[in-house]
């Protein structure tokens, strides 16, 4: 076992790694929101991309980047931080945490992160969706802080947490899919004797974690995007929204699965690759 394999992450590395990944994947996220909010689903990804670039230039694909970064720095710092600290606490007693324990730790960390990240997430969805609205209906938030301040001022503090229940439950499944499965797959690969603590292992583990996380979260993601984007009073409650989506058949809940995976896979892979590099280069070896 090399020295760098013994190194541990600092609690804030996950947030930094996620923010770095978000800079690369933001345009895909923007397209995902556009696809999910069109009820009929007429435009293909390529048509949608060329339309945006033609009408508003390439920079438009980075609309709302500040909200995306703010979301990662609140949501991901929280979930990675709690998970990392909990895992290191268990390991400091000399035991490797079991898979069940990791799932519970990831679930709890995800719930906290999902709740804390809701205001930034809501502003993120609104800023991305603004491009599609006619000019007189646009909200025109200057950046994420302006968005949060205006929602607080115009709609009240409670509205900042609208969609918190779906965002939180989605974050639970997302964090279980990404963090606990990443750890587990990496352990299995390293344990096989064919793999080492290097880029290939990090890539394969994170790709698998990304696929599992997409499958677990897609139904909730569709509902969350629709709830946050709805006009006040459009749906009576969660059940009403579920019934409305169910009209499209069971696949309605997996609407945009391919773009979601295409977005989440690079996001997951880059996050863990950046995180492992931070750990290997700037991590610490625990003192006995």
Secondary structure, 3 states (H helix, E strand, C coil): CCHHHHCECCCCHHHHHHHHHHHHHHHHHHHHHHHHHCCCCCCCHHHHHHHHHHHHCHHHHHCCHHHHHHHHHHHHHHHHHHHHHHHHHHHHCCCCCCHHHHHHHHHHHHHHHHHHHHHHHHHHHHHHHHHHCCHHHCCCCCCHHHHHHHHHHHHCHHHHCCCHHHHHHHHHHHHHHHHHHHHHHHHHHHHCCCCCCCHHHHHHHHHHHHHHHHHHHHHHHHHHHHHHHCCCCCCCCHHHHHHHHHCCCHHHHHCCHHHHHHHHHHHHHHHHHHHHHHHHHHCECCCC
